[in-house]
Amino acid sequence: MAKGVDIIDLGVGDPDLPTPSHIIEAVKKASEVPANHRYPSYSGMNDFKYAVAEWYKNRFGVDLDPGKEVVSLIGSKEGIAHLPLAFINPGDLAMIPTPAYPVYHTATLFAGGESFFMPLLSENHFLPDLDSIPSHLADRAKLMFINYPNNPTAAVADLEFFNRVVEFANKKRILICHDAAYTEMAFDGYRPPSFMEADGGKEVGIEFHSLSKTYNMTGWRIGFAVGNSEAINGLGVIKSNIDSGVFQAVQIAGIEALRNKQTCVKDMKEIYTRRRDLMVNGLREAGFELESPKATFYLWIRVPKGYTSALLATRLLEKGVVVTPGNGFGEPGEGYFRMALTQKRDKLAEAIERIKAMSL
Ligand SMILES: Cc1ncc(COP(=O)(O)O)c(C=O)c1O
């Protein structure tokens, strides 16, 4: 970029679309109120927690106690990163998918724990194979991270899979941490489930949610966790020793986002559907092998024969197209690369032209 090359960045999962204007208006007003300039409550404003519970009821049909089963987060990453400090002692195991969002593993390391990696393979539809986990290792595990719709593979999971995870959690007495950052970014009428909808999901699980992708609010830093009250409380205890909650004006904007009509979410999904179709068709014409994702704004694409993930990403970078090599998310990601649909359609079309012009 410094050399003046026109770079098309499809590397990072950060929406290029602006936050909807009704949310911006809410923060403008709230930021002028002196009461909002003070320390917020650690676990979140009551009104925010009620808005989360109402949203869960409307969206998933799940009942939550806003007092005990909801906590606000400074983005879901913050909650994911702090959770292992509450439940992992040195030497404990956490079960972590791979490839995956890197924070599950690093947060486990920070707590002194070890990761047991569960490979996500295409032959298992990128779901972990629970039956292949050695029993003696599962016995040592305190928690398991899962994430559907999934980053980076864009795979989805149904309730039947979540029910099997609940069964596993009950048998092995482990906490399930479901990262649900992408449940609202789904296409063609598909509605991803919450882990809380599984039978007994709330008893064994905590679910992390984010306003970042749903409402184009990555820069605002607001999310929440819901689920098992002891898990929520444990996370809350860690947080109360580290941070002091989310700026109230941002929580008020979050309430506006959750309670207002969800037209902006519908619009967002339509934009990504069109981008997805353009890019999937273009890449297939260019000879790449990939599935058209039902959810997330990621494409998970096999590299052509004779390439590694890194080599392909380097070749694309030389043409001014930034993608993420799959091995960066964990070793089973080798042989893939990830594209984020975070550019307008003309830029995506230009990226396809550049890719087609390469001799791969
Ligand atoms: C799978 C997954 N979880 C969590 C996050 C963190 O989102 P935030 O902290 O903005 O809520 C991301 C961000 O890219 C993600 O991809």
The ligand as an ORCA input file, in Angstrom:
! r2SCAN-3c Opt
* xyz 0 1
  C     -15.198    -16.694     15.740
  C     -15.036    -15.344     16.335
  N     -15.314    -15.173     17.621
  C     -15.176    -13.984     18.222
  C     -14.740    -12.885     17.518
  C     -14.553    -11.592     18.260
  O     -15.526    -10.656     17.971
  P     -15.757     -9.379     18.885
  O     -14.731     -9.376     19.964
  O     -15.660     -8.221     17.984
  O     -17.142     -9.559     19.481
  C     -14.445    -13.006     16.171
  C     -13.941    -11.845     15.412
  O     -13.534    -11.903     14.297
  C     -14.588    -14.277     15.560
  O     -14.302    -14.462     14.269
*
